[in-house]
Amino acid sequence: MAEPVAGVGRFKANYAVERKIEPFYKGGKVQLDQTGQHLFCACGTRVNILDVASGAVLRSLEQEDQEDITAFDLSPDDEVLVTASRALLLAQWAWREGSVSRLWKAIHTAPVAAMAFDPTSTLLATGGCDGAVRVWDVKRHYGTHHFRGSSGVVHLVAFHPDLARLLLLSSAADATIRMWSLQDQSCLATMTAHYSAVTSLTFSADGHTMLSSGRDKICIIWDLRSHQATKTVPVFESVEAAVLLPEELAPELGVKSKGLHFLTAGDQGRLRVWEAASGRCVYTQPQPPGPGQELTRCALAPSAGMLLSVTADHNLLLYEAHSLRLRKQFAGYSEEVLDVRFLGPEDSHVVVASNSPSLKVFELQTMACQILHGHSDIVLALDVFRKGWLFASCAKDQSICIWRMNKAGKVACVAQGSGHTHSVGTICCSRLKETFLVTGSQDCTVKLWPIPEALLSKGASSDCGPVLLQAQATQRCHEKDINSVAIAPNDKLLATGSQDRTAKLWALPQCQLLGVFSGHRRGLWCVQFSPMDQVLATASADGTVKLWALQDFSCLKTFEGHDASVLKVAFVSRGTQLLSSGSDGLVKLWTIKNNECVKTLDAHEDKVWGLHCSRLDDRALTGASDSCVILWKDVTEEEQAEEQARREEEVVRQQELDNLLHEKRYLRALGLAISLDRPHTVLTVIQAIRRDPEACEKLGATVLRLRRDQKEALLRFCVTWNTNSRHCHEAQAVLGVLLRHEAPGELLAYEGLQASLEALLPYTERHFQRLSRTLQAATFLDFLWHNMKLPPLPVAPSVAP
């Protein structure tokens, strides 16, 4: 392997999550607030609050029971949000703070299926799967009414907009609309004209007229004074929602006269405007392309001038109410993510291939989404050309598409090609120039597709439809499925990786075999050329990544660390490091020179199929089977700067501490040492105090003048010192000061006191026993010394004169 080029730059040490694109809506109710700034979406056990401008999830509200949310509603004054869970509990939220202000039992014997506030934001009506309708006063916190009589699930409740009438309307599975009087606590009228489930109820401004829609393909105008149907409008589609439009002229929607007009959304996937008097359709939205476009929800926010519609694919579309111009689109749910790529010269967009025939293009700044239709089966792989404007996709429908993004960020299909006989599972674009692309398929062949010059000219337009691509060369490369193809940086070499456990090197454009890389024990999922060296990286289902020399096809290095298949690999840091992603949900950063795994990034919960790095090599993009796309930012420089600043601060503080000890300013020295959170430094200060001739007085005075949080930290340090016989005397001295001078009530209020005492007692008892044994031994020696009887010294005989 060639040595890395000098001046390559620093190694990466860590990535941090910069942004997450994850599911925020999985079906059910969606609601805009009155200002049109926040979008409330049901998502399993949570209600997500989305900021419309940035596309970011501001809050995710989940009840304590962690059960699925079955219904929710936001009050007309935008202050109160109430959610109902499958555990039959209702929660009232201060949603801006994300806190529950009240929780109570729904009293329904089955989950709540629908709820609605009255215009004053005081009363809340709930319709249950038990056929009951209940009314609650959310300000005084009690139930006011209980209405029985509906058969089946009550899936629709709505208050009459005129407060003086005190009327509530509901509809259940029997397709009957019931009008309840809150004043008389009785059913005033039963309105039967629908033959299938009623899906929406909406009222005119004067409150005398009501519009109902149903899955029986009709909308009915009701006179609420006589409780009779005045007009039945056949709309020729199963209607999921109908909205009465404001009584004002809107020529762009075909509203050219006064009178009632309403808008319908249903299984045809188109918004349509109808004139109530004549029953005539005056405006029809163009048919959207692709499957899954049936509309399931529609709501009008008059004060914001916006209309919200929801498709069966969980895409949320925001329109200008007066013209139905699409203002913004959000993708509420992406299934298993199979591939991801950065788009644009500055990586301003990302394109996501999920378990769907359509592609999603997200603008990272606003999270606005475009849905691209061009394939008829699941898109399996993506790749982007060098400049970032053109990218390619391949799918199970055996076809490939080339897409172009214009400077406004709009994407259109500009070319299509087919020729493979099985699913096309991998695609790679040329690196030097936008001249060709290569695809690999389950039919064990690769095809080389030249890019028509017409696509590359500046004046090329997508209005005339996609150009037809023709394969220039076809080569059978392996005996099993081809999972990955890669083109060398000079566009002269092609690498293929297959399920047959080998990778092969080919010369372009003739596709001549140059050599085989053998050594993996299982099939290969990814092959990648180094941007700097004559090296190929392969990722395999055997859990390893291998580096191979292109000159002699020998294995240079093997990286082991993943617990399951390695699905993707990419070179970073100009070829000196690798990023790998696997079936274990992990992304690993490797340094090639020493085979070291520098960092493991654990943010996904399932197989990470997609991995791509930005042009500036400062960000990475991953997509996984957990439906999440994560944008990672290289934070090596920030962490190194923080570490450097921390070290400099420690040096300054250590110098300050030494100066304080030298000046015998023990209180400030002890406070500074505790703030550094270094038990050994604090011990040094305590030892310095105890060496002073007036140690006892100074220690007590110093410790008692500390703040309470500092005393709590000092007590925790004492636990550590007390485990060592050399430092236990300092620990006991501090404990003695605290026990003698602190009131028991204050000591008991210390945080973690019980745990500290439990840790101190056994070691203190051991030290006491050790000192007791030493004292006994010393006393015994003293006793022996004082009672030891020495024999008298012999007297020397006197000499006679």
TALIN-V837551 format. One record per backbone hydrogen bond with DSSP energy under -1.0 kcal/mol. CO is the residue of the C=O (numbers start at 0). NH is the residue of the N-H. If there is no record, write none. Layout:
# TALIN-V837551
<<CO	NH> <CO	NH>>
This chain:
# TALIN-V837551
<<4	7> <13	634> <15	632> <18	630> <20	628> <28	41> <30	39> <32	35> <36	51> <37	32> <38	49> <39	30> <40	47> <41	25> <42	45> <43	68> <45	42> <46	60> <47	40> <48	57> <48	58> <49	38> <50	54> <55	50> <58	48> <60	46> <62	65> <67	85> <70	83> <72	81> <74	77> <79	74> <80	92> <81	72> <82	90> <83	69> <83	70> <84	87> <87	105> <88	84> <89	103> <90	82> <91	100> <91	101> <92	80> <92	94> <93	96> <93	97> <93	98> <98	93> <101	91> <103	89> <110	128> <113	126> <115	124> <117	120> <121	137> <122	117> <123	135> <124	115> <125	133> <126	112> <126	113> <127	130> <127	153> <131	127> <132	146> <133	125> <134	143> <134	144> <135	123> <136	140> <136	141> <141	136> <144	134> <146	132> <152	154> <155	170> <157	168> <161	164> <165	181> <166	159> <167	179> <168	157> <169	177> <170	155> <171	174> <176	190> <177	169> <178	187> <178	188> <179	167> <180	184> <180	185> <185	180> <188	178> <190	176> <196	214> <199	212> <201	210> <207	223> <208	203> <209	221> <210	201> <211	219> <212	198> <212	199> <213	238> <216	234> <216	235> <217	213> <218	232> <219	211> <220	229> <220	230> <221	209> <222	226> <222	227> <227	222> <230	220> <232	218> <237	266> <240	264> <242	262> <245	247> <249	252> <249	254> <250	253> <253	255> <254	249> <259	275> <260	244> <261	273> <262	242> <263	271> <264	239> <264	240> <265	268> <265	294> <270	284> <271	263> <272	281> <272	282> <273	261> <274	278> <279	274> <282	272> <291	312> <293	311> <296	309> <298	307> <300	304> <300	305> <304	320> <305	300> <306	318> <307	298> <308	316> <309	295> <309	296> <310	313> <313	331> <314	310> <315	329> <316	308> <317	326> <317	327> <318	306> <319	323> <324	319> <327	317> <328	368> <329	315> <331	23> <331	24> <338	352> <340	350> <342	348> <343	346> <347	363> <348	342> <349	361> <350	340> <351	359> <352	337> <352	338> <353	355> <355	378> <358	371> <359	351> <360	369> <361	349> <362	366> <367	362> <369	360> <371	358> <377	395> <380	393> <382	391> <384	387> <387	343> <388	404> <389	384> <390	402> <391	382> <392	400> <393	379> <393	380> <394	397> <394	423> <398	394> <399	416> <400	392> <401	413> <401	414> <402	390> <403	411> <405	408> <409	405> <411	403> <413	466> <414	401> <415	468> <416	399> <422	441> <425	439> <427	437> <432	434> <434	450> <435	429> <436	448> <437	427> <438	446> <439	425> <440	443> <440	481> <443	476> <443	477> <444	440> <445	474> <446	438> <447	471> <447	472> <448	436> <451	454> <452	456> <456	459> <461	464> <466	415> <472	447> <474	445> <480	498> <483	496> <485	494> <487	490> <491	507> <492	487> <493	505> <494	485> <495	503> <496	482> <496	483> <497	500> <497	523> <501	497> <502	516> <503	495> <504	513> <504	514> <505	493> <506	510> <506	511> <511	506> <514	504> <516	502> <522	540> <525	538> <527	536> <532	534> <533	549> <534	529> <535	547> <536	527> <537	545> <538	524> <538	525> <539	542> <539	565> <543	539> <544	558> <545	537> <546	555> <546	556> <547	535> <548	552> <553	548> <556	546> <558	544> <564	582> <567	580> <569	578> <571	576> <572	575> <575	591> <576	571> <577	589> <578	569> <579	587> <580	566> <580	567> <581	584> <581	607> <585	581> <586	600> <587	579> <588	597> <588	598> <589	577> <595	590> <598	588> <600	586> <606	624> <609	622> <611	620> <617	633> <618	613> <619	631> <620	611> <621	629> <622	609> <623	336> <623	626> <627	623> <628	20> <629	621> <630	17> <630	18> <631	619> <632	15> <634	638> <635	639> <636	640> <637	641> <638	642> <639	643> <640	644> <641	645> <642	646> <643	647> <644	648> <645	649> <646	650> <647	651> <648	652> <649	653> <650	654> <651	655> <652	656> <653	657> <654	658> <655	659> <656	660> <657	661> <658	662> <659	664> <660	663> <663	665> <664	668> <665	669> <666	670> <667	671> <668	672> <669	673> <670	674> <671	675> <672	677> <673	676> <677	681> <678	682> <679	683> <680	684> <681	685> <682	686> <683	687> <684	688> <685	689> <686	690> <688	691> <691	694> <693	697> <694	698> <695	699> <696	700> <697	701> <698	702> <699	703> <702	705> <706	710> <707	711> <708	712> <709	713> <710	714> <711	715> <712	716> <713	717> <714	718> <715	719> <716	720> <717	721> <719	722> <720	723> <723	727> <726	730> <727	731> <728	732> <729	733> <730	734> <731	735> <732	736> <733	737> <734	738> <735	739> <736	740> <737	741> <742	746> <743	747> <746	749> <749	752> <751	755> <752	756> <753	757> <754	758> <755	759> <756	760> <759	763> <760	764> <761	765> <762	766> <763	767> <764	768> <765	769> <766	770> <767	771> <768	772> <769	773> <770	774> <771	775> <772	776> <773	777> <774	778> <775	779> <776	780> <777	781> <778	782> <779	783> <780	784> <781	785> <782	786>>
